[in-house]
Structures are given as C-alpha cells and as structure tokens.
C-alpha cells in the first residue's frame, strides 16, 4: 500500500518509520486510510506535499494518463447521472401532481354524475307529487292545510347584486300573505330574510283581528335563515334557506306528512331544489318554464298564443345591426308612433329600458313621404342611429345602465324586444289573476299603475276605471288559458296600455309577470281591511267610485327613515291625523317590512272616493318629506323623490278633473 501511494503520487523519496509499519502490521488493518499510510513515513511532510499537490497523481507516464482519463470519465458520468436524477425527480413529482389532479377530477366528475342522477330521480319523484297536487287541488284547497310562503326574488345574482334594500323588497309581501289566515283551514309558515321584530308582528296581528280573523297568531310560524348574514349580499331568500340547515329542518318538521304546499314569488332554479328536497308541491311554474316565458320575448309568445293585441314591434332580437334595421323599417312603416322602446330580455321593474324619440332623427326632418325613397331612407336612418346612438337613444334608469353603450352591451348579450309607444297614452292598468292548478282562471283585482319615473311602476291606485270590465276580463282569461297550456300556474299580473287614436280608445297588452306582484298583494290586504268591492270600477274615464278607493305608494326607501324612532314616529303620525279609522274604513295604513330601522315603509291611503284617498296620500307624503333630510342623500340611495313626483302628478290630474267638471 505504501509503495502504491508513492507510485500513484510520483513521490521521488520516501523514508519509512519502521516502528509505525510494524505497529500497523500487528494490528492487521484491512484497508488503511491515506492518513494512516502517510503516518508511516518519517518524512511525512514532504510526502504530504506531493499527495496534496493537484494533478500530481496524473503525471506518472501512461499510468497517470489512464488515471486522469478514468477520473474525467467518472466525474462526467456523475454529472450526467445527477442531471438525469434531477430530471427524473422533477418528472416524478410532476407526474404525481398530474395523477393526483386527474384522480381528483375523475372522482369529481363521478360525484357530479351521482349528484345529478340523484337530483334527477328526486325531481322525477317531485313531479309525481306535483301532478297529484294539480289533480287533487279542488279538494286540497278546501281542506286543512299548511301553506309555506317564501317571497323570494329569485332573479340571477348579477341583477340583484346592487339593488338597494333588496331584503326589504323580498319581505314586502308579508302583510298581504298573512291575509291567507282569513281561511280558518290555513296554517301558515312564513319565511323572512331577517327576523321580524315583535312590534311589527303585533301590528299586523291587530289588523287581522280588526278584520275579523281570530287566532291568527297561533296559526302562523315565522322562520328566517340563520346563515343569511354569512352569505353574499342580496342573495335570494330561497338560496339562503337552502344553505341554512336549521330552517330546513324546521320546515321539514312543520310540513312532513301534512297537506302542505309552497307559495313562491319569483321562481328560479332554487325553488325547484327546495320543493324537491321538502317534497312539497309548488304553486307556480317550474323554473325552466318560468325562465323561458318570464322573459320579454317569452311573454310575447304567450300573448301571441292568446290572440290578444300587443304593441307593434319585434322580439327575440340580439344583433345590433338587426335591431337598427328593424327599427328603421318600423319607423318608416308606422309613422303615427312618436317613440320606440328597447327592453332588455331579462330585466324587470322598468330597469332595462331605453327609448328613441322619432323627432330627434335628423334624417326624418322635412321628409316628403309621398316622394321619398324608402330604402334609401332606411339605410340613412340605420347609419344615423348607429353613429349617433348615445345622442338619439335615452336610457330610462341610468343608475343601472349609466350610458347607451353599457345598455347596448347588455342588450346584445341577453337579447330583448322592440315596442312602439302611442302618442296619447290614457292609462296603464294592471289586472292580477290566479291560475288554479286545475286550469281555472280567477281574476283577483284590477288597478291603475303609478309610474315614476317613466315606464317604472312605483305604486298604484284602485279602482281601475279607464276600461270596462268585460274586455279586460275577456283578454285576461284568454292569456290565463294560454299560460296554463304552457304549464304555468299560480299568481300572474298583466300590464296594459290604454291609448287614444283617431278619437277611439285602444287597448294593448304590454307585459306579463308570472309571480305575485306587490300591487296584487297590497290589494289583498286592503280588501281584507276595507272590504272593497271587487277588482273593477263602476264608472269609466273617472277616478270616482261609490265604494272605497286607495292609493299605494310602493315601498319607499330612504337612509333617513333608519334614523326615525319607530314608536315616536307613529305617535307623531297619530297626532297629525295620519292614521287609519277602522270604523270609517278610511285613512292611512302603513306597509311595514320590519321596524323603521330597516329604512323602508309604504303608504296605503284609503278614502270613500278618489279625492279623499288622494288627500290622505298628499298629507302622508308631505309629512314624510318633512321628517326626512334630503340634503346629503344621493338619488341612487332613495326613491322618495319618485314618490313625491307621482303624488304631485296625481294631484294635478285631480285638479284638472275638477276644473273640467
């Protein structure tokens, strides 16, 4: 070994330490290390210098060259193997991630398939329950039953996300739905988006008791989803219920094994999920049916099947070029209509409306209709409308769509309809009706809409007196039968427009709502309290009615209402004479969704005639305006200015009617 060290490192002179050599020989080391071998040299320092000198072992002739080649090859092989190992390690880690992801994805797909299969099976079972419910409705509607009211506004979240006081609007029908307790066979479960204060419940219980309903408080249970504060803002009430296990268990416990059904408001996919989980029939259309026919174009299909007169226009429009071409054609064909409306397919409440006034089109100024080239005129109109759209078209609700460009973008995405507007609109009546599960169409009420701003219904007044009962009833029954043929049932509302042309009155059907509206619900409450006679007026072209009249303000929201103390406000109203006289069945009823801390309330002003109802309404609005501070309130935070404007318009109409007498 010592000789090999000298040969390997080309040591010219090495002196051995005999004692160390004998010592290591006696120990019998199998493989002594280099340090132990160096200790056997008496000139260890000189030998160590040769050993530690870099490349020294490669200088001894052919043997050194071989050693150098061997060393280089081993280092290269080591480097290549390290690179290969690193790549293998990276690929192994990547393959593990891919395999894990694929395994999770496959399990997720299988889980989704299993869930869809289970949901489909559950929905099929629910449809069997629903079919039996429709067949046995005449008997079930007269037997003791449990009615589950969920007044959810189940629109898509993109529409409801920015609506102020959305949960208050979802609870706006509480008062009217409690009127179902007028039937002694009804036990009610009412689901609210927030826990309702005891004072408000007692307020409505007193109204029901004054109307002759006994034991109402014992027959109603209020529930609210416990997780709604953890969920996204402005989510639909039904979704909040589905994601709240406690309220789901309570509903199962209260309805299981009983003659029960659900009364929804706006029907969405979540209503079907809730109904199928509880295995309760739904007094309304299926979500797919509601989604198809609640849209603007879907409504037109029902109205066409009913063979009723609708506004001149077109529906199922998406492409901007197509819209402009059709609009140009309609403008040149129907020159008697001064304005044209564009409505976004899925919008509601007058939110997605823009209009074009024909007189603003420069291409139509000084046109000689006898000699004009219509095709060239249409092309010029299309070019002008596309080039100067923001100046020619006006968006009604600028808080939702700030510009014509944003409106047009939404119109192209979801589609919409095009409608003509008559030159002389007389009124905008609505008729509320109910399609029974066995097909009977029952007309509930007829009212006149209060529009403020344009094309946005903020409230209404009763009775409707601009159109005789017979034609309205005939049209509504035809619409109800056409809707029932498309599997639609439950509460519906038809919007009309009455206009004058060539000294004759004409009636158009402009919209159909496939849910219970606030106007319909408020009539139920007023009818219960005041015993108003039916849904139609007895005289025409007049607001006067021998029985009772009322004006409904709609739900007023304002940040200043939150600052008003609930009890003190009503005491002050009483001292100012803004109250309801039960004996006279006249005065002002307050429509509450909860205490005033929620920032919302409504006014129902009842009188023996229209003038008295309007005087109550004027006094209540004036009093409320005095209580509210409007200095630092943006228009998007309140709708009180629209209510005040509607009140002034109604008062001007009353003064004009008195002057014409």
C-alpha positions in Angstrom: 0.0 0.0 0.0 2.9 2.4 0.9 4.5 1.6 -2.5 1.3 2.2 -4.3 1.0 5.6 -2.7 4.5 6.5 -3.8 3.8 5.3 -7.4 0.4 7.0 -7.6 1.7 10.4 -6.5 5.2 10.1 -8.0 7.0 10.6 -4.7 10.7 10.7 -5.5 12.0 10.0 -2.0 10.1 8.3 0.9 11.5 7.3 4.2 9.7 4.7 6.3 9.1 4.8 10.0 9.8 1.2 10.9 8.1 1.3 14.3 4.8 2.6 12.7 5.0 0.0 9.9 5.4 -2.8 12.5 2.6 -1.4 14.6 0.1 -1.3 11.8 1.2 -4.7 10.6 0.5 -6.2 14.0 -2.9 -4.5 14.1 -3.8 -6.1 10.8 -5.8 -3.3 9.2 -7.8 -4.5 6.3 -7.9 -1.2 4.4 -5.8 1.6 6.0 -6.8 5.1 5.0 -4.5 7.6 3.3 -3.8 9.5 6.5 -2.8 6.3 8.3 -0.5 5.4 5.4 1.1 8.9 5.5 1.9 8.5 9.2 4.2 5.6 8.3 6.6 7.9 6.5 9.3 9.6 8.6 9.4 12.5 6.0 5.6 12.8 6.2 5.6 16.5 5.4 7.5 16.1 2.2 5.3 13.1 1.0 2.1 15.0 2.0 3.1 17.9 -0.2 3.3 15.6 -3.2 0.0 13.9 -2.3 -1.8 17.2 -1.8 -0.5 18.8 -5.0 -3.4 19.0 -7.5 -2.9 16.6 -10.5 0.2 15.0 -9.0 -1.1 11.5 -9.4 -1.7 12.0 -13.1 2.0 12.8 -14.0 3.5 9.3 -14.0 3.6 8.3 -17.6 0.9 6.1 -19.1 -0.5 5.1 -15.8 -1.1 8.8 -14.9 -2.8 9.4 -18.3 -5.1 6.4 -17.6 -5.9 7.7 -14.1 -6.7 11.1 -15.5 -9.0 9.7 -18.1 -10.7 7.5 -15.6 -11.2 10.5 -13.2 -12.6 12.6 -16.0 -15.0 9.9 -17.1 -16.2 9.3 -13.6 -16.8 13.0 -13.0 -18.7 13.3 -16.3 -20.7 10.2 -15.6 -21.5 11.6 -12.1 -22.6 14.9 -13.6 -24.8 13.2 -16.2 -26.3 11.0 -13.6 -27.0 13.9 -11.3 -28.7 15.8 -14.2 -30.7 12.6 -15.1 -31.7 12.1 -11.4 -32.8 15.8 -11.1 -34.9 15.4 -14.3 -36.3 12.1 -13.1 -37.2 13.7 -9.7 -38.9 16.6 -11.3 -40.8 14.4 -13.7 -41.8 12.1 -10.9 -43.1 15.0 -8.9 -45.0 16.4 -11.9 -46.5 13.0 -12.7 -47.6 12.6 -9.1 -49.3 16.1 -9.4 -50.9 15.1 -12.7 -52.1 11.7 -11.4 -53.5 13.3 -8.3 -55.2 16.0 -10.2 -56.6 13.6 -12.7 -57.8 11.3 -9.9 -59.5 14.2 -8.1 -61.1 15.4 -11.4 -62.3 11.9 -12.2 -63.8 11.5 -8.7 -65.3 15.0 -9.0 -66.9 14.0 -12.3 -68.2 10.8 -10.9 -69.6 12.7 -7.9 -71.3 15.2 -10.1 -72.8 12.4 -12.1 -74.0 10.8 -9.0 -75.4 14.1 -7.7 -77.1 14.9 -11.0 -78.6 11.4 -11.1 -79.8 11.7 -7.5 -81.3 15.2 -8.2 -83.0 13.9 -11.4 -84.5 11.0 -9.5 -85.6 13.3 -6.8 -87.1 15.8 -9.3 -89.0 13.0 -11.0 -90.4 11.9 -7.7 -91.4 15.6 -7.1 -93.1 15.9 -10.4 -95.2 12.9 -9.5 -96.2 14.7 -6.3 -96.8 17.9 -8.3 -99.1 16.0 -10.8 -101.1 14.6 -7.9 -101.3 18.0 -6.4 -102.7 19.5 -9.6 -105.3 16.7 -9.9 -106.5 17.0 -6.3 -106.3 20.8 -6.0 -110.1 21.4 -5.7 -110.3 19.1 -2.7 -106.9 20.1 -1.1 -107.7 23.8 -1.4 -110.7 23.4 1.0 -109.1 21.0 3.5 -107.0 21.9 6.5 -103.5 22.7 5.0 -100.1 24.1 5.7 -99.1 27.0 3.3 -95.3 27.7 3.2 -94.8 31.2 1.9 -91.3 32.1 0.6 -91.4 35.6 -1.0 -88.1 35.2 -2.7 -87.0 37.4 -5.6 -85.0 34.6 -7.3 -83.5 36.6 -10.1 -80.0 36.0 -11.3 -77.4 37.4 -8.9 -76.0 39.8 -11.4 -79.3 41.7 -11.4 -79.9 41.8 -7.6 -76.3 42.4 -6.5 -76.6 46.2 -6.5 -80.3 46.7 -5.7 -80.6 48.9 -2.5 -82.7 47.5 0.4 -83.1 44.2 -1.5 -84.1 42.1 1.5 -86.8 44.6 2.4 -88.2 44.2 -1.1 -88.1 40.4 -0.5 -90.2 40.9 2.6 -92.6 43.4 1.0 -95.5 40.9 0.7 -95.6 39.8 4.3 -98.7 41.8 5.2 -100.7 40.5 2.2 -99.6 36.9 2.6 -100.8 36.9 6.2 -104.2 37.6 4.8 -104.4 33.9 3.8 -105.1 33.3 7.5 -108.6 34.6 6.7 -109.3 30.9 5.8 -109.6 29.1 9.2 -108.2 25.9 7.5 -104.9 27.5 6.8 -101.8 27.2 9.0 -99.0 29.3 7.7 -95.2 29.2 7.7 -93.8 32.5 6.6 -90.1 32.7 5.8 -88.5 36.2 6.1 -85.0 37.3 5.1 -84.4 38.6 8.6 -86.0 38.1 12.0 -89.1 40.4 12.1 -89.4 42.5 15.3 -92.2 41.6 17.6 -93.8 45.1 17.4 -94.3 44.6 13.6 -95.9 41.2 14.0 -98.3 42.6 16.7 -99.1 45.5 14.3 -100.3 43.1 11.6 -102.0 40.8 14.1 -104.1 43.7 15.3 -105.0 44.5 11.7 -106.1 40.9 11.1 -108.0 40.8 14.4 -109.8 44.1 13.5 -110.7 42.5 10.2 -112.4 39.6 12.0 -109.6 36.9 11.8 -109.4 35.1 15.1 -106.4 33.1 16.4 -104.2 34.3 13.6 -101.0 34.4 15.8 -101.5 30.8 16.8 -101.6 29.7 13.2 -98.5 31.3 11.8 -94.9 30.5 12.3 -92.1 32.9 11.3 -88.8 31.5 10.2 -85.6 33.1 8.9 -82.4 31.5 7.5 -79.8 31.6 10.2 -76.8 31.8 7.8 -78.0 34.7 5.6 -75.5 37.2 7.2 -72.7 34.9 6.2 -73.8 34.7 2.6 -73.2 37.2 -0.3 -75.2 40.4 0.0 -78.6 40.5 -1.9 -78.7 36.7 -2.4 -82.2 35.3 -3.0 -84.2 34.2 0.1 -84.6 30.7 -1.2 -80.9 30.2 -1.7 -80.3 31.4 1.8 -82.8 28.9 3.1 -81.1 26.1 1.2 -77.8 27.0 2.8 -79.3 27.1 6.3 -79.7 23.6 7.8 -81.7 24.7 10.9 -84.5 26.4 9.0 -84.6 23.4 6.6 -85.1 21.0 9.5 -87.8 23.3 10.9 -89.7 23.4 7.6 -89.5 19.6 7.3 -90.8 19.1 10.8 -93.7 21.5 10.3 -94.8 20.1 6.9 -93.9 16.4 7.0 -97.0 14.2 6.5 -99.4 17.2 6.1 -101.4 18.7 3.3 -98.8 21.3 2.5 -97.5 23.3 -0.5 -95.2 26.2 -1.3 -96.3 29.6 -2.5 -93.2 31.3 -4.1 -92.7 34.7 -5.6 -90.3 34.9 -8.5 -89.5 31.3 -9.4 -85.9 30.3 -10.1 -83.9 27.1 -10.0 -83.5 27.3 -6.2 -87.3 27.0 -5.9 -87.3 23.6 -7.6 -84.3 22.5 -5.4 -86.2 23.5 -2.2 -89.5 22.0 -3.3 -87.9 18.7 -4.3 -85.9 18.5 -1.0 -89.0 19.0 1.0 -91.1 17.0 -1.5 -93.8 19.7 -1.5 -95.7 20.9 -4.5 -95.0 24.4 -5.8 -97.9 26.7 -6.5 -96.2 28.2 -9.5 -94.4 27.2 -12.8 -91.3 25.1 -13.0 -88.1 27.1 -13.1 -87.3 26.1 -16.7 -90.8 27.2 -17.8 -90.6 30.4 -15.7 -87.2 31.3 -17.2 -88.5 30.8 -20.7 -91.8 32.6 -20.5 -91.0 35.3 -17.9 -88.5 36.9 -20.3 -89.8 39.7 -22.6 -89.7 37.5 -25.7 -91.2 34.6 -23.9 -94.1 36.8 -22.8 -94.7 37.7 -26.4 -95.1 34.1 -27.3 -97.8 33.6 -24.7 -99.6 36.7 -25.8 -99.5 35.6 -29.4 -101.0 32.2 -28.5 -103.7 34.1 -26.6 -104.5 36.1 -29.8 -104.5 39.4 -27.9 -103.4 42.8 -29.3 -99.8 43.7 -28.4 -97.7 46.7 -29.2 -96.2 47.0 -32.7 -92.6 45.8 -32.6 -90.4 42.7 -32.7 -88.9 40.3 -30.2 -86.0 37.8 -30.0 -83.5 40.5 -31.0 -79.8 40.2 -30.3 -77.7 41.7 -33.1 -77.3 45.5 -33.1 -77.4 45.7 -36.9 -80.6 43.6 -36.9 -82.2 45.9 -34.3 -81.4 49.0 -36.2 -82.6 47.6 -39.5 -85.9 46.5 -38.0 -86.3 49.8 -36.1 -85.7 51.8 -39.3 -88.3 49.7 -41.1 -90.9 50.1 -38.3 -90.3 53.9 -38.1 -91.0 54.3 -41.8 -94.0 52.0 -41.8 -95.7 53.2 -38.6 -95.2 56.9 -38.7 -98.0 57.6 -36.3 -95.9 56.3 -33.3 -93.6 59.1 -32.0 -91.5 56.9 -29.7 -90.0 53.4 -29.7 -88.8 51.3 -26.7 -86.0 48.9 -26.4 -86.3 46.4 -23.5 -83.6 44.1 -22.2 -84.8 40.5 -22.2 -84.2 39.5 -18.5 -84.6 42.8 -16.8 -87.6 43.7 -14.5 -89.2 46.7 -12.8 -88.5 49.1 -15.7 -84.8 48.8 -15.2 -83.7 47.8 -18.7 -85.5 50.2 -20.9 -84.2 52.8 -23.4 -86.3 54.8 -25.9 -85.9 56.7 -29.1 -88.0 59.8 -29.9 -88.5 59.9 -33.6 -88.4 63.7 -33.8 -84.7 63.5 -32.8 -83.8 61.8 -36.0 -82.4 64.4 -38.4 -83.0 62.2 -41.4 -86.8 62.4 -40.8 -86.9 66.2 -40.7 -88.6 67.7 -43.7 -89.3 64.3 -45.3 -91.9 64.2 -48.1 -93.5 60.8 -47.5 -95.2 60.9 -50.9 -91.9 61.0 -52.9 -89.2 59.7 -50.6 -87.2 56.6 -51.5 -88.0 54.4 -48.5 -85.0 52.0 -49.0 -82.5 54.9 -49.1 -84.2 56.5 -46.1 -84.0 53.3 -44.1 -80.3 53.0 -44.8 -79.8 56.6 -43.7 -81.7 56.0 -40.5 -79.7 52.9 -39.7 -76.4 54.8 -40.2 -77.6 57.8 -38.1 -78.8 55.6 -35.2 -75.6 53.6 -35.2 -73.3 56.6 -35.5 -75.2 58.9 -33.1 -76.8 56.3 -30.8 -75.7 57.9 -27.5 -77.4 61.2 -28.6 -80.5 59.7 -30.1 -81.4 57.0 -27.5 -82.1 57.7 -23.9 -81.7 55.2 -21.1 -84.6 55.4 -18.5 -82.8 54.0 -15.4 -79.3 55.5 -15.5 -78.5 54.1 -12.1 -78.4 50.6 -13.6 -77.1 51.4 -17.1 -75.1 54.7 -17.0 -74.7 55.1 -20.8 -76.3 53.9 -24.0 -73.1 51.9 -24.7 -73.5 49.9 -21.5 -77.2 49.4 -22.2 -76.5 48.2 -25.8 -73.8 45.8 -24.5 -76.3 44.2 -22.1 -78.9 44.1 -24.9 -76.5 42.3 -27.2 -75.6 39.8 -24.5 -79.1 38.8 -23.4 -81.4 40.0 -26.2 -84.6 42.0 -26.0 -87.7 43.3 -27.6 -88.7 46.4 -29.6 -92.1 48.1 -29.0 -93.9 51.2 -30.2 -95.3 53.9 -27.8 -98.6 55.5 -28.7 -98.8 59.3 -29.0 -101.6 59.7 -26.5 -101.5 57.2 -23.6 -104.5 57.4 -21.4 -103.7 55.0 -18.6 -101.7 51.9 -17.6 -104.0 49.4 -15.9 -102.9 46.1 -14.5 -105.0 43.0 -13.8 -104.0 40.4 -11.2 -105.2 36.9 -11.6 -104.7 33.4 -10.3 -104.3 30.3 -12.5 -105.6 27.3 -10.4 -103.6 24.1 -10.7 -106.6 22.5 -12.4 -106.8 25.3 -15.0 -109.4 27.7 -13.8 -108.5 31.4 -14.3 -109.6 33.6 -11.4 -109.4 37.4 -11.7 -108.4 38.9 -8.3 -108.1 42.7 -8.9 -107.6 45.5 -11.4 -105.6 48.6 -10.6 -104.1 51.6 -12.3 -100.3 51.9 -12.2 -98.5 54.9 -10.8 -95.4 55.4 -13.0 -92.4 57.3 -11.7 -90.0 57.7 -13.5 -91.3 56.8 -17.0 -92.2 53.2 -17.6 -91.3 52.3 -13.9 -94.2 51.2 -11.8 -93.7 52.6 -8.3 -97.2 52.0 -6.9 -100.9 52.0 -7.9 -104.4 53.2 -7.2 -107.7 51.5 -7.1 -110.2 51.2 -8.8 -109.2 51.0 -12.4 -111.8 52.9 -14.3 -110.4 53.6 -17.8 -111.5 50.3 -19.3 -114.8 48.4 -18.9 -114.6 45.2 -17.0 -115.8 42.9 -19.9 -112.9 43.5 -22.4 -110.3 43.2 -19.6 -111.8 40.0 -18.3 -112.0 38.5 -21.8 -108.4 39.3 -22.5 -107.1 38.1 -19.1 -109.0 34.8 -19.4 -107.5 34.2 -22.8 -104.0 34.9 -21.5 -104.6 32.7 -18.5 -105.6 29.8 -20.7 -102.6 30.2 -23.0 -100.3 30.4 -20.0 -101.8 27.2 -18.4 -101.3 25.4 -21.7 -97.6 26.1 -21.2 -97.6 24.6 -17.7 -97.9 28.0 -15.9 -99.9 28.3 -12.8 -100.2 30.4 -9.7 -100.3 34.2 -9.4 -99.8 36.4 -12.5 -100.2 40.0 -13.5 -101.0 41.5 -16.9 -99.9 45.1 -17.8 -102.0 47.1 -20.2 -101.7 50.4 -22.0 -104.8 52.3 -23.0 -104.3 55.0 -25.7 -106.4 57.2 -27.9 -106.0 57.2 -31.7 -108.4 58.8 -34.2 -110.9 59.6 -31.3 -111.0 55.9 -30.3 -109.7 54.1 -27.3 -107.4 51.1 -28.0 -106.0 48.5 -25.6 -102.6 46.9 -25.8 -101.2 44.1 -23.6 -97.6 45.1 -22.9 -96.3 42.6 -20.3 -97.0 39.5 -18.2 -95.5 38.8 -14.8 -95.5 35.2 -13.7 -95.5 35.9 -10.0 -97.4 37.7 -7.3 -96.6 41.4 -7.6 -96.7 44.0 -4.8 -99.8 45.6 -6.3 -101.7 42.3 -6.2 -100.6 41.6 -2.6 -101.5 45.1 -1.4 -105.0 44.7 -2.8 -105.4 41.5 -0.8 -104.6 43.5 2.4 -106.8 46.5 1.6 -109.6 44.2 0.5 -109.5 42.4 3.8 -109.3 45.6 5.9 -111.7 47.8 3.9 -113.9 45.2 2.1 -113.5 47.0 -1.3 -115.9 45.7 -3.9 -114.1 43.6 -6.4 -111.4 44.5 -8.7 -113.1 46.8 -11.3 -114.5 50.2 -11.1 -118.1 51.0 -11.9 -117.6 54.2 -13.9 -115.3 54.9 -16.8 -112.8 57.7 -17.6 -113.1 58.8 -13.9 -111.3 58.0 -10.7 -114.5 58.3 -8.6 -116.1 55.1 -7.2 -119.0 54.8 -4.8 -117.3 52.3 -2.5 -113.6 52.6 -1.4 -110.6 54.0 -3.3 -107.0 53.6 -2.3 -103.5 54.8 -3.4 -100.4 52.7 -2.7 -97.1 54.4 -2.7 -95.0 51.3 -3.3 -92.1 50.5 -0.9 -90.4 53.8 0.0 -86.7 53.5 0.9 -84.5 56.3 2.3 -81.5 56.4 4.6 -83.2 59.0 6.8 -86.0 56.5 7.7 -83.5 54.5 9.7 -82.9 57.5 12.0 -86.6 57.8 12.9 -87.6 56.2 16.2 -90.2 53.6 15.5 -92.7 54.3 18.4 -92.2 58.0 18.3 -92.9 58.2 14.6 -96.3 56.5 14.8 -97.3 58.6 17.9 -96.5 61.7 15.9 -98.4 60.4 12.9 -101.5 59.9 15.1 -101.3 63.5 16.5 -101.0 64.8 12.9 -104.1 62.8 11.8 -102.2 60.4 9.6 -103.8 57.2 10.8 -106.4 54.7 9.9 -110.0 54.9 11.1 -111.2 51.3 11.5 -114.9 52.3 11.9 -114.9 54.6 8.8 -112.5 52.3 6.9 -110.6 55.3 5.7 -107.2 56.9 6.4 -103.6 55.8 6.0 -102.3 52.3 6.6 -98.5 51.8 6.9 -97.0 49.0 4.9 -94.1 47.7 7.1 -91.4 45.1 6.3 -89.9 45.5 9.7 -89.3 48.4 12.1 -88.2 51.7 10.6 -84.6 50.8 11.4 -84.6 48.9 8.1 -85.1 52.2 6.2 -88.3 51.2 4.4 -92.1 51.7 4.6 -95.1 52.0 2.4 -98.3 54.1 2.4 -101.8 52.8 1.7 -104.2 55.7 1.7 -107.9 54.8 1.7 -110.8 57.1 1.1 -114.5 56.9 0.3 -113.6 58.4 -3.1 -110.5 59.2 -5.1 -110.3 62.8 -3.8 -110.3 61.7 -0.2 -107.7 59.0 -0.9 -105.5 61.5 -2.7 -105.8 64.0 0.1 -104.7 61.3 2.6 -101.8 60.4 0.3 -100.8 64.1 -0.2 -100.8 64.6 3.6 -98.8 61.5 4.3 -96.1 62.2 1.7 -95.8 65.9 2.8 -95.4 64.7 6.4 -92.8 62.1 5.5 -90.9 64.7 3.4 -90.8 67.0 6.5 -89.4 64.1 8.6 -86.6 63.2 6.1 -83.4 65.0 5.5 -82.7 65.1 1.8 -79.6 67.4 1.8 -76.9 64.8 1.6 -78.8 61.9 0.1 -77.9 60.7 -3.4 -80.8 59.8 -5.8 -79.5 56.2 -6.0 -80.0 55.8 -2.2 -83.7 56.6 -2.2 -86.8 56.5 -4.3 -88.7 59.1 -2.2 -88.3 61.8 -4.9 -90.1 59.5 -7.4 -93.0 59.0 -4.9 -93.2 62.8 -4.3 -93.2 63.4 -8.1 -96.0 60.8 -8.5 -98.0 62.4 -5.7 -97.7 65.8 -7.5 -98.8 64.3 -10.8 -101.9 62.7 -9.2 -102.8 65.9 -7.6 -102.5 67.8 -10.8 -104.7 65.2 -12.5 -107.3 65.7 -9.7 -107.3 69.4 -10.1 -107.6 69.1 -13.9 -110.6 66.7 -13.4 -112.3 69.1 -11.0 -111.7 72.0 -13.5 -113.3 70.0 -16.3 -116.5 69.3 -14.3 
